[in-house]
Amino acid sequence: MDEELVLIAGDILVHYEINEIGLLMNRFDVLQEPDWPMWAWDILWVGSEAQDAGRRQAYTEEGLMRLIITGVFIHHTSI
């Protein structure tokens, strides 16, 4: 990936292997520590494994970026 990866609310993630689509809902600090934040994203998943209303799941930002960079998730920016 040549350009810097930036995630924003409204971005879409696609996991083709299990036929799931995720919507980045909001970014939050897991630890709530101003000196050492650990950012995470609340994701709403829909697809083959999701229930009728979908399901929410949190991923740390670092872990999520690694999944995108390694190709597990395909990232589609909302802008």
VEXDREN-2710 file (C-alpha; in Angstrom, 1 decimal):
% VEXDREN-2710
k/r/px/py/pz
1/MET/0.0/0.0/0.0
2/ASP/1.7/3.1/-1.2
3/GLU/-0.4/5.7/0.5
4/GLU/-1.1/6.1/4.1
5/LEU/-4.1/4.2/5.4
6/VAL/-6.7/6.5/7.0
7/LEU/-9.9/5.2/8.5
8/ILE/-13.0/7.3/8.9
9/ALA/-16.6/6.7/10.1
10/GLY/-18.7/5.5/7.1
11/ASP/-15.9/3.5/5.5
12/ILE/-16.8/0.0/4.3
13/LEU/-14.9/-3.2/4.9
14/VAL/-15.4/-6.3/2.8
15/HIS/-14.4/-9.8/3.9
16/TYR/-14.9/-11.9/0.7
17/GLU/-14.1/-15.3/2.2
18/ILE/-17.0/-15.3/4.6
19/ASN/-19.3/-12.9/2.6
20/GLU/-19.4/-10.1/5.2
21/ILE/-19.6/-6.4/4.8
22/GLY/-18.7/-4.0/7.7
23/LEU/-19.5/-0.3/8.2
24/LEU/-17.1/1.7/10.4
25/MET/-19.4/3.3/12.9
26/ASN/-17.2/5.2/15.4
27/ARG/-13.7/5.4/16.8
28/PHE/-13.1/5.3/20.5
29/ASP/-10.4/5.0/23.1
30/VAL/-10.5/1.6/24.7
31/LEU/-8.4/2.6/27.7
32/GLN/-9.7/6.1/28.1
33/GLU/-6.2/7.2/29.0
34/PRO/-5.2/10.6/27.6
35/ASP/-1.4/9.8/27.9
36/TRP/-1.7/6.4/26.1
37/PRO/-4.8/6.0/23.9
38/MET/-5.6/2.7/22.4
39/TRP/-8.0/3.4/19.5
40/ALA/-10.6/1.0/18.4
41/TRP/-13.5/1.0/15.9
42/ASP/-17.1/-0.1/16.4
43/ILE/-18.1/-2.0/13.2
44/LEU/-21.6/-3.0/12.1
45/TRP/-21.4/-6.3/10.2
46/VAL/-24.0/-7.6/7.8
47/GLY/-23.8/-10.7/5.6
48/SER/-24.0/-14.5/5.8
49/GLU/-23.1/-14.7/9.4
50/ALA/-25.0/-11.6/10.6
51/GLN/-28.4/-11.8/12.4
52/ASP/-31.4/-10.0/11.0
53/ALA/-30.4/-6.6/12.4
54/GLY/-26.7/-7.1/11.8
55/ARG/-24.1/-7.4/14.6
56/ARG/-21.6/-4.9/16.1
57/GLN/-18.0/-5.8/16.9
58/ALA/-15.0/-3.8/18.0
59/TYR/-11.5/-4.1/16.5
60/THR/-8.4/-2.2/17.7
61/GLU/-7.3/0.3/15.1
62/GLU/-3.9/-1.3/14.8
63/GLY/-5.3/-4.8/14.3
64/LEU/-7.8/-3.5/11.8
65/MET/-5.1/-1.8/9.8
66/ARG/-3.1/-5.0/9.7
67/LEU/-6.1/-6.9/8.4
68/ILE/-6.5/-4.4/5.6
69/ILE/-2.8/-4.2/4.7
70/THR/-2.6/-8.0/4.6
71/GLY/-5.6/-8.3/2.4
72/VAL/-8.0/-10.0/4.8
73/PHE/-10.4/-7.0/4.6
74/ILE/-10.8/-4.8/1.5
75/HIS/-11.2/-1.2/2.5
76/HIS/-13.5/1.2/0.7
77/THR/-13.3/4.8/1.8
78/SER/-16.4/6.9/2.2
79/ILE/-14.8/10.0/0.7
END
